[in-house]
Each structure stands twice: as C-alpha cells, then as structure tokens.
Amino acid sequence: MATPKLSVILSTYNQPQWLQKVLWGYEHQTETDFELIIADDGSSVETQHLIKGFQKQSALKIVHVWHEDNGFQKTIILNKAIEASTTDYLLFSDGDCIPRKDFVEKHLLNRAFGYFLSGGYFKLPMDISEMITQDDIRSERCFDVEWLKKHGLKSSFKNNKLNASGSKEKFLNWITPTEATWNGHNASGWKEDIVKVNGFDERMQYGGEDREMGERLFNLGIKAKQLRYTAICVHLDHARGYVKPEMLEKNAAIRKITKETKAVYTPFGIRKS
C-alpha cells in the first residue's frame, strides 16, 4: 500500500466519550489520505474497545499506541507515536479536539519546508461539549456560530475562528497578537525536523511541554506559520485534575534552560543519551 500523505497523532487518556466525537470528526475529513495514530497514555479497556470498534468499521488506517498508566506521561507516549508514524509529515492534536472537515486539508496545503504550522482551537463550554452528536459533527453544526449561540454560546471576537475564510481569514492570521507557537491541540511539522530536536522532552509533564519542543525547533532555525484562523478544531471541555503546581514549576525551569542556552536537542527525548 502507498504511504499516506501525513500522520495525525492524537493524544488521549480515559476520555472515551470525547475521543469518540473526535474520531467522528476524522471520519468526515475532505482529505482522507492520512494515518491516524492514537497516543494513549494508559487508558482503561473502555477506550481500547472504542478504538477497536473504529478500526473495524473505518476506512482510515488507525494505529493504537498504548503504555501502562503511570501518571502523566504524555511526552513519553507522544514520542512512541512519532516512532510509530510512517510518513514524513506529522499533525498533532488531542483526543478532546474535534477537527473541522478541512482540518487535515488545511495543514497539507500550508506545509512548507523550514516551517511548522500553528493552528487554532475554539474552547466550548461543558454543556455544549456534552450535547454535540455525530450528526452535529458530520453537518458541521458544531462549527456554526449561530447554532452554537442558540445553545448558549456568548458573542465574542474569538467566534471568528469558527468560520473565517478567504481574505478575512488571512487578515486575521496576519493581525493576531498571539505568537505562532507549537501547541499540542493543533500543530504540524516535518518529521525530520522533529527527530532532529529529539521529539518531546520526557522529563516534562503538564504545562508547556509542547511549546518547549517548539522552542527547540525555533533554535534549530525552523520558523512558525500562523494558521490560527485557518486550521480549526473545537476543544471540548473537561476537568484537569492532573494539573499540579510542581509540574508547572519543573516544566518552566526546563523551558528557561532551553531558551537561555538556545538548545536544539534534548537528551531526554526519543533517543536517550
């Protein structure tokens, strides 16, 4: 079989009800020539059964990369997923982020050597996150501002993320004050570049672990391209009981060293040294 055009790497941990909605989103993409690698940080059998069901029914190539639950080890499972990928371009998102139907297509159209892409996500409140159905995803109602307002979404400039297109989309990407960074919800880059910086630093837990790798890519000379209003996913709400102050402090210290030393490589990544 021919190698797919890119690999989508989704991280997940014990959120089968959200992962199911996200997988529905990938079933309805305008670009279908991709492999889907689920980087599972130790979920229980409920998630495993869900993925097996999709593997049997879907025309997509779905690979489940899993390790035992031993606390927050997202960086470790992401590195394993990178090693499992078979393509030269990698798109990263999360198992709680439903992709718009042109999500994969937009990343493919905008990829360029010497760059990584930084896409946008729109955070939904819990009540809307829970009510979204497979048909809402297939029909893209969950990206329709008016439909979302009918279900309680408040008016905001951020709503432009959901439906900006053409010249408006390009203008908003250009004027946004938000820096184009590597964000785990929506970013893509060349596998060769990611391997050069040795992937994610496995010492890091929650809090900036994605951006730290992006900072090493910057130090390598890779630039970022802003797709905040171009490649879009909606982020489903959930509790974050795993967030601890000591995690944030540890990660901040590692990022500080990366910036100060202009490091391009971590010895705590894919390859251990």
C-alpha positions, 0 to 999 in steps of 0.5 A: 500500500502507498504511504499516506500523505501525513500522520495525525497523532492524537493524544488521549487518556480515559476520555472515551466519550470525547475521543469518540466525537473526535474520531467522528470528526476524522471520519468526515475529513475532505482529505482522507489520505492520512494515518491516524495514530492514537497516543494513549497514555494508559487508558482503561479497556473502555477506550481500547474497545472504542478504538477497536470498534473504529478500526473495524468499521473505518476506512482510515488506517488507525494505529493504537499506541498504548503504555501502562498508566503511570501518571502523566506521561504524555511526552513519553507516549507522544514520542512512541507515536512519532516512532510509530508514524510512517510518513514524513509529515506529522499533525498533532492534536488531542483526543478532546479536539474535534477537527473541522472537515478541512482540518487535515486539508488545511495543514497539507496545503500550508506545509512548507519546508523550514516551517511548522504550522500553528493552528487554532482551537475554539474552547466550548463550554461543558454543556455544549461539549456534552450535547454535540452528536455525530450528526452535529459533527458530520453537518458541521453544526458544531462549527456554526456560530449561530447554532452554537449561540442558540445553545448558549454560546456568548458573542465574542471576537474569538467566534471568528475562528469558527468560520473565517475564510478567504481574505478575512481569514488571512487578515486575521492570521496576519493581525493576531497578537498571539505568537505562532507557537507549537501547541499540542491541540493543533500543530504540524511539522516535518518529521525530520525536523522533529527527530532532529530536536529529539521529539518531546522532552520526557522529563516534562509533564503538564504545562508547556511541554509542547511549546518547549519542543517548539522552542527547540525547533525555533533554535534549530532555525525552523520558523512558525506559520500562523494558521490560527484562523485557518486550521480549526478544531473545537476543544471540548471541555473537561476537568484537569485534575492532573494539573499540579503546581510542581509540574508547572514549576519543573516544566518552566525551569526546563523551558528557561534552560532551553531558551537561555542556552538556545538548545536544539536537542534534548537528551531526554527525548526519543533517543536517550543519551 
